[in-house]
Amino acid sequence: MRITQATLEHLDLLTPLFVKYREFYGALPFPDSSRAFLEKRLRRKESVIYLALPDDDDSKLLGFCQLYPSFSSLSLKRVWILNDIYVAEDARRQLVADNLMRTAKKMAKETNAVRLRVSTSSDNAVAQKTYESMGFREDTEFKNYTLPISED
């Protein structure tokens, strides 16, 4: 397995798995909008996307992760948000997520980030165990809130 950073040339390969990721979390597929969203992130360099590919096949995507930059005013450093990570069903239990997260961690270190943040649903025990095995710790200091912004 090899991990590579996604470019615009990977959109045809990435979009179907990104759609499956969205469906996994209950979102409607919207393949055209999903592709446009990914294309915009890559064109504007608003995210970093890593792809896990088999060593011998450029046409098969095993998984991906997408990171967004943020910053910490207290530490005066960059923070990376591991916003999306997904492994194709037929590639699970092959350490794909581990390899993607190792690459994300390496990039975070190379960009002098103070931390890497990740969130998952409270009932996703598999993801929680994976994150903890990679060194992530549950934040017990801060409680996070969200404010939905409606389109009225």
N, C-alpha and C positions, 0 to 999 in steps of 0.2 A: 504494500500500500504506500502511496505517496500523497503528500499534502501540497497543494499549490494554491496560490492566491488567484481568485477569480478575476477575469477581465471581461470586457464586453463580448468577446468571442465565445465565452462560456454560457451565455444567456439561454441558448436552446437546450443545453444540458441541465442547467440549474433550475429553470422555471418549473418543470414538472414536479421535481422533488420539493421545491418551495411551496407549490400548490398543495401537495400532500401534507406538508408541515402545517399549513394554515387550516386544512380540513381536520387534522388531528386535534387542533385546539378549538374546533367548532365554527371556524370562519367559512363563509361561502368561497368556492374555489376562485372565481374570477381570474382565469389564466392570463387574459390580455392585460388586465390591470396589474396583476402580479408581476408580469414581465416588465411592464412600464415602470413599476415601482423599483424593481431591481436595477433596471437600466439607469434610472435617474440617480440612484444611490452611487452606482459605479462611475457614471459620467461626472458627477459633481464631487467625487471622492469623499462622500459623506459616510461611507462605511467601508469596512474591510471584510471581505468574504473569503473564507478558506474552503476548498473542496478536497474531499478524500476520494482518490481514484485508485483503481487497481493498478499494480505495477505494469501490467501488460495490455491495458484496455482504456483508451482515451474516451470511449463512447459510453462508459458506464460510470454513474456517480454513486458512490457508497454513502456519502453524507456531506453535510456542509455546516458551517457556522458563520454567523454574521455578527460583527462587532461594531458598536458605535462609540465615537469618542465623547468624553465628557471631561469635566475638570473639577478639582477640589480646591475651593478657596482657602480652606484651612491649611492644607499641605502645600498649596501653590504648585500642584502637579496635575498631570493628566490622569484620568481614570478611563478605563475601557469597560464598556458594558457588553457582556456576552449576551446579546439580545435574543438570538435565534440559534438553535442547534438541533439538527435532525439527522437521523440515520435511516437509510432505506430499510424496509422490513427484512429483505433477504440478506442484509449486511450486518444485522445485529449480532451481538455476542462475538464480534471480531475486533474489539477495541477501537472501533472507528471514532467514537466520541472521545475516548482518551487521547488518541492521536491528534484530533482537531483541537482539543483543549490544551495539549502540550504546545502546539504551534501558537495558539492564542496567547498563552502565558509567555512564550519566548518573545513574541512581538511586543507584548506589554512591557517586558523588561527592556527590550531594545529601544523603546520609545520613552523610557524613564517614567513609566506610569507608577503611581503609588499603589494602585490596586486594580483588580479585575472583579467586576460585579456580575452576578447572575441571579435570575429569579426563575422559579418554576412553580407550577401549581402545587398547592399544599397536599394533594393526594398522589403526586407523582413520586412514589418512594424509590423507584429505580433511578430516576434522575438525581434525586437527593443523595442517594448512596454513591452514585458516580461522582458527583461534585465533591462530596466529603472525602472520597478516596483520593481525589486530586489535590486536596489541601484547602478547599473552600470551607469556610466556617459560617454557620448561621449567625446572622446579625442579631444580637440580643440587646444591643445598646439603643438602636433606633427602631421605631415603628414607622413603616411606610404607609402613606396614604395616596390615593389617586383622586383627581377631580375630573370627571368626565366633562368634556366640552361639547355641547350639543350644537347642531347647525341651525338654530332658530333664527 
